[in-house]
Amino acid sequence: MTRQAYRLIVRGTVQGVGFRPFIYRLASRLGFDGYVRNTGQGVEIYLEKDGDELSEFLRRLRAEAPPLARIEGVDYQAVPPLGRTGFEIDRTGQEKSFVFISPDIATCQECLREINNPRERRYRYPFTNCTNCGPRYTIVRSLPYDRSRTTMSGFKMCPDCQQEYQNPLDRRYHAQPIACPRCGPQLVLLNARNGQRVAGGLEKAVSLIRQGRILAIKGLGGFHLVCEATNLAAVRRLRKIKKRQTKPLALMARDLSTIKKYARVGAGEKRWLTSPFRPIVLLRKKLELLEIAPFIETIGFMLPYTPLHHLLLQKLPLIVATSSNRKDAPIIKDDNQVGVELCDYILTHDREIAMRADDSVIKVVGGKPVFLRRARGFVPFPQPVPTSLQLPVQVLAVGGELKNTISIYKNGYVVTSQFLGDLDDYENSRYFEETLAHLKKLFSFEPEVVVSDLHPNFWSTRLARSLKIPHLQVQHHFAHSLAPLLEHQVPPGGKFLGVSFDGFGYGDDGQAWGGEFLLADYDNYSRLAHLDYLELAGGDAAAREPWRMAVAYLRRAFGPDFPRIKSLKLIPPSRLEAVLKMMDRKINCPWTSSVGRLFDAVSFICGLAPARVEYEAEAPSRLEAAAAKVPCRQVGYYPFLIMTGQEPYRVDFSPAIRQMVSDLDKKIKPEVLAWKFHLTLVQVILQLARLARKEAGISRVVLTGGVFLNRILTEHTEKTLRKNGFEVLRPVYYSPGDESLSLGQIAYALNRLKSGTGSG
């Protein structure tokens, strides 16, 4: 029988997930000789055997791969036999890397059983892990993924761990974070006031939390600030520390039954809560927890995702677990950054965090996730690019200014960073630089082209200019609209209607866009329609004070003698007059078409939003919460005008505003006004989609922008458009907000470069 030999390269998330021992077992079962090893391109497999059973090997390779593995592709070729006997796991190759590493993964059931079993040597050990779970992205310094390239490199394995690590049949074979109480990281409890060690460790930490203390607890990607969720005094003190009066706080619950006491958990929510990714999931409230998520309809829960969390929650069924950042700054990852101004005690450990990452946050809409924040558990999963856009070039996309992410393109894939925050904060701009350096090292990435937002004064745009490589710029809402095409593997060719609703994006005319209907393809776009421009009185101040936009809409609807509705009576007359004069004289009043600002205005008109909000989405979130209280059988929407005299068409909400004020005069509940407003926006989208179909033959609609974080709007828009024969695309594994800008920027750059129109 003829000896056959093959060399295979498996690409994807195949390092640090138990892939090599899986190959060892599979090849041995099928009688192959050869070897498997990590390389800079993925996993290399050499197989030889008398006879040819490669097809069976390839079938089982995909069908039986480890649960955390994601195979993106398998390349193979016949090679001359080397005369190997037996199958081995060889040393890792040292060449430059472009492989994908698993995100950090929640503790698996096998490890959980060990830490709860007094007969196991890892009983109650808070750093227990195996190849199926544990830290990955946050501990790796460079690839290929080996212990020496992680923050575990300083922990020398004891003989027992070494034996597990070297045994291909053990589930801890080459589990790089492998550790036990004898040789691994150790917990220490510190007094935040003086830095002195406190006896008692984890048990003492639990006791302190029960006493109402606030602890900073080091997790996978940074510190959480923790207190008991039902201790109102502790929650109020934590809010004071965080300088957060109304912004929701995240909760970590012992188990699903605890969550179900306070929130409604559907099948989709349960699936995500218990998934290996363990995001925070926003759930509809069942029972109010005082001062956790005031004035809104949802509350954010997550389940434990490390052994430390599981052990902590055995005696504390429900805790607040909020990121340990100072206001608007990135999450803290180092002990020396945690001080008495943040907490009373620090529960930390001696395993360094190589790359910080916040908890991911999602809500489930129509059975699919909507990401409010994409970070731990999902980064750095690779996003394949349609074949027709793939190029042998390395592209860096630097995103926008707010809710920033970085995306890099290389070898047919995009890797998008974790959420990096707002770059107008100095610490976040440093976080951006830290993350870019990490991605460059991790993926042997050297950008040849950079793409940024159109806004000339964004920090990210200035950085892109400074790189002295070809620099492309793309309009904000066009980038938003392209991101879902790349995610859903839609190749160039064919136009679509991009419905892009958000707070702000720099427009081609220099105005503040945010209510856009774009006739687009990968090459270009034109503005089919937009919300009619209104004054953004005071510029950025209008985003913080919803009453300013309410005044702009009331003035447009009624003229200068607009009704002084009830909510406006809370505004000092002198401030109101100052803003009216500003608008009359057109001083610091840029024009805006923003749907985000429309939500602000309506929320204030309905008496739901405060005069000044604490966080960007507060007024829209209160409006959504009010609308959610209305039974769905109550239908109807407000009148509006689509002015089609010339392109771009303009959408005038003045008729809706007039009817809302009339409804308020009739003592109709604000909840009903809120519900009808949401349905009005759905109708606006439907009518403009029909216009696009009639005038341009378009049947595909793309929904993007931060406004589509709204569950009611997204769910009803999707249903209505599909019912009317439209194909609907929206982000699923990326945020509809500005976090996805960098992905859309990559799509734009690749298409420009492919068509030969890219320039520096």
Protein Blocks (a to p, Z undefined) as FASTA:
>chain_A
ZZdddddddedjfehnlmmmmmmmmmmmnopacdddddfklpadddddedjfklmmmmmm
mmmgcfkbccfbdcddddddehigcjddddddfbdcdddddddddddfklmmmmmmmkbm
kgoiakbccfkgccfklmpfbdcddfklccklmpccdfklmmmmmmmkbckgoiakgccf
klmccdddddfklopacehijmmmmmmmmnopacddddfkoccddddfklmklmmmmmmm
nopaklccddddfblmlmmmmpccdfklmmmmmmmnlpadddddfbdcehklghiabdcd
dddfbfklmmmmmmmmbacdddfbdehiacdfbfklpcfklmmbdcddfbdcfbgcdddd
dddeehiacdfbdcehiaccdcdddfklgccdddddebjmbopacdddeehiacddddeb
jfkbmklmmmmmmmmmmmmmmnopacfbdcddfblkbmklmmmmmnopacddddfklmmm
mmmmmmnopaeeiddddddddfbdcdfkopachbdcddddfkbccdfbacdddddehijm
mmmmmmlmmmmmmmmmnojmbccdfklmmpcfklmmmmmmmmmnopaiacdfbfklmmmm
mmmmnomacfbdfbfklmmmmmmmmmmmpcfklgcdddddddfkbccddddfklmmmmmm
mmmmnopafklmmmmmmmmmmmmmmmmmmmmmmmnopabdcdedjklmpmklmmmmmmmm
mmnopacdddfkbcfblmlmmmmmmmmmmmmmmnopacZZ
